[in-house]
Amino acid sequence: MVRRFYLDEAGKRRVIGRFYLIQFGIPAVLLAFEVFLALVIEEGLTPRISRPLSALVGAVLLVVGLGLWTFFSSVLFRRLWSLFPVAGEESKFWVYAEGVFGLVGVGVSMPALLGFFHFLLARDVAVGVTLGIVSLALGALEARRFEARVKEAADAVKAAGEGKGSSEQGDEG
């Protein structure tokens, strides 16, 4: 009897736990630290640069953050899963998934990270918090997509494994 690697619930729980920790934990910690710093800085919440310039920089950082999320979530995700059938074994599916989904979580947290650096440099809490909230919203989106993406990856691995198995049988005969 063949064990279905993608149905391993323990592996799935481990991956989703790390995935949630990265994609929600990083933005939440950055937001909390930003609010804490804003409360303890003597000058208060007065930005170091003009509000319009800060808003423009924030808009550019939002576009860059969304671009990074798209890269990690789409391009890198698909490229890494296309390499798995060549480089990995089916039994290592969840170990590989942990790394791939961890990178997606890093992509999700990019807007929050950019917003935090903007806060440190410009001391504009509104832009930093907005970018942090965008990261949390992206995290919620990725959480909703998790099951479908795991199934998509498992189907790709199964299809590649079946193709590899039929070519090996052809070589023997």
Contacts in CASP RR format, 6 or more apart in sequence:
PFRMAT RR
TARGET T0000
AUTHOR 0000-0000-0000
METHOD contacts of the structure
MODEL  1
MVRRFYLDEAGKRRVIGRFYLIQFGIPAVLLAFEVFLALVIEEGLTPRIS
RPLSALVGAVLLVVGLGLWTFFSSVLFRRLWSLFPVAGEESKFWVYAEGV
FGLVGVGVSMPALLGFFHFLLARDVAVGVTLGIVSLALGALEARRFEARV
KEAADAVKAAGEGKGSSEQGDEG
5 90 0 8 1.000
5 91 0 8 1.000
5 93 0 8 1.000
5 94 0 8 1.000
5 154 0 8 1.000
5 157 0 8 1.000
6 93 0 8 1.000
6 150 0 8 1.000
6 151 0 8 1.000
6 153 0 8 1.000
6 154 0 8 1.000
6 157 0 8 1.000
6 158 0 8 1.000
8 93 0 8 1.000
8 94 0 8 1.000
11 94 0 8 1.000
12 94 0 8 1.000
12 150 0 8 1.000
14 94 0 8 1.000
14 98 0 8 1.000
15 94 0 8 1.000
15 97 0 8 1.000
15 98 0 8 1.000
15 101 0 8 1.000
15 150 0 8 1.000
16 101 0 8 1.000
16 146 0 8 1.000
18 98 0 8 1.000
18 101 0 8 1.000
18 102 0 8 1.000
19 101 0 8 1.000
19 102 0 8 1.000
19 104 0 8 1.000
19 105 0 8 1.000
19 142 0 8 1.000
19 143 0 8 1.000
19 146 0 8 1.000
20 143 0 8 1.000
22 102 0 8 1.000
22 105 0 8 1.000
22 106 0 8 1.000
22 108 0 8 1.000
22 109 0 8 1.000
23 102 0 8 1.000
23 104 0 8 1.000
23 105 0 8 1.000
23 107 0 8 1.000
23 108 0 8 1.000
23 109 0 8 1.000
23 135 0 8 1.000
23 138 0 8 1.000
23 139 0 8 1.000
23 142 0 8 1.000
23 143 0 8 1.000
24 136 0 8 1.000
24 139 0 8 1.000
25 109 0 8 1.000
26 105 0 8 1.000
26 106 0 8 1.000
26 109 0 8 1.000
26 112 0 8 1.000
26 113 0 8 1.000
26 135 0 8 1.000
27 108 0 8 1.000
27 109 0 8 1.000
27 111 0 8 1.000
27 112 0 8 1.000
27 132 0 8 1.000
27 135 0 8 1.000
27 136 0 8 1.000
27 139 0 8 1.000
28 136 0 8 1.000
30 109 0 8 1.000
30 112 0 8 1.000
30 113 0 8 1.000
30 115 0 8 1.000
30 116 0 8 1.000
30 132 0 8 1.000
31 112 0 8 1.000
31 129 0 8 1.000
31 132 0 8 1.000
31 133 0 8 1.000
33 116 0 8 1.000
34 116 0 8 1.000
34 119 0 8 1.000
34 125 0 8 1.000
34 128 0 8 1.000
34 129 0 8 1.000
35 125 0 8 1.000
35 129 0 8 1.000
37 119 0 8 1.000
37 120 0 8 1.000
38 44 0 8 1.000
38 45 0 8 1.000
38 119 0 8 1.000
38 123 0 8 1.000
38 125 0 8 1.000
41 123 0 8 1.000
43 123 0 8 1.000
44 123 0 8 1.000
45 123 0 8 1.000
45 125 0 8 1.000
46 123 0 8 1.000
47 54 0 8 1.000
47 122 0 8 1.000
47 123 0 8 1.000
47 124 0 8 1.000
48 121 0 8 1.000
48 122 0 8 1.000
48 123 0 8 1.000
48 124 0 8 1.000
49 57 0 8 1.000
49 122 0 8 1.000
49 124 0 8 1.000
51 124 0 8 1.000
54 118 0 8 1.000
54 122 0 8 1.000
54 124 0 8 1.000
54 127 0 8 1.000
55 127 0 8 1.000
57 118 0 8 1.000
57 122 0 8 1.000
57 127 0 8 1.000
58 115 0 8 1.000
58 118 0 8 1.000
58 127 0 8 1.000
58 128 0 8 1.000
58 130 0 8 1.000
58 131 0 8 1.000
61 111 0 8 1.000
61 114 0 8 1.000
61 115 0 8 1.000
61 118 0 8 1.000
61 127 0 8 1.000
61 131 0 8 1.000
62 111 0 8 1.000
62 130 0 8 1.000
62 131 0 8 1.000
62 134 0 8 1.000
64 110 0 8 1.000
64 114 0 8 1.000
65 110 0 8 1.000
65 111 0 8 1.000
65 114 0 8 1.000
65 131 0 8 1.000
66 111 0 8 1.000
66 134 0 8 1.000
68 107 0 8 1.000
68 110 0 8 1.000
68 111 0 8 1.000
69 107 0 8 1.000
69 108 0 8 1.000
69 110 0 8 1.000
69 111 0 8 1.000
69 138 0 8 1.000
71 107 0 8 1.000
72 103 0 8 1.000
72 104 0 8 1.000
72 105 0 8 1.000
72 106 0 8 1.000
72 107 0 8 1.000
72 108 0 8 1.000
72 110 0 8 1.000
73 104 0 8 1.000
73 107 0 8 1.000
73 108 0 8 1.000
73 142 0 8 1.000
76 103 0 8 1.000
76 104 0 8 1.000
77 100 0 8 1.000
77 103 0 8 1.000
77 104 0 8 1.000
77 149 0 8 1.000
80 96 0 8 1.000
80 100 0 8 1.000
80 103 0 8 1.000
81 100 0 8 1.000
81 152 0 8 1.000
81 153 0 8 1.000
81 156 0 8 1.000
81 157 0 8 1.000
82 156 0 8 1.000
84 93 0 8 1.000
84 96 0 8 1.000
84 153 0 8 1.000
84 156 0 8 1.000
84 157 0 8 1.000
84 160 0 8 1.000
85 156 0 8 1.000
85 157 0 8 1.000
85 160 0 8 1.000
85 161 0 8 1.000
85 164 0 8 1.000
86 160 0 8 1.000
88 96 0 8 1.000
90 157 0 8 1.000
90 161 0 8 1.000
93 153 0 8 1.000
93 154 0 8 1.000
93 157 0 8 1.000
97 150 0 8 1.000
97 153 0 8 1.000
100 153 0 8 1.000
101 146 0 8 1.000
104 142 0 8 1.000
105 139 0 8 1.000
105 142 0 8 1.000
107 138 0 8 1.000
108 135 0 8 1.000
108 138 0 8 1.000
108 139 0 8 1.000
108 142 0 8 1.000
109 135 0 8 1.000
110 135 0 8 1.000
111 131 0 8 1.000
111 132 0 8 1.000
111 134 0 8 1.000
111 135 0 8 1.000
111 138 0 8 1.000
112 128 0 8 1.000
112 131 0 8 1.000
112 132 0 8 1.000
112 134 0 8 1.000
112 135 0 8 1.000
112 136 0 8 1.000
114 131 0 8 1.000
115 127 0 8 1.000
115 128 0 8 1.000
115 131 0 8 1.000
115 132 0 8 1.000
116 128 0 8 1.000
116 131 0 8 1.000
116 132 0 8 1.000
118 124 0 8 1.000
118 127 0 8 1.000
118 128 0 8 1.000
118 131 0 8 1.000
119 125 0 8 1.000
119 127 0 8 1.000
119 128 0 8 1.000
END
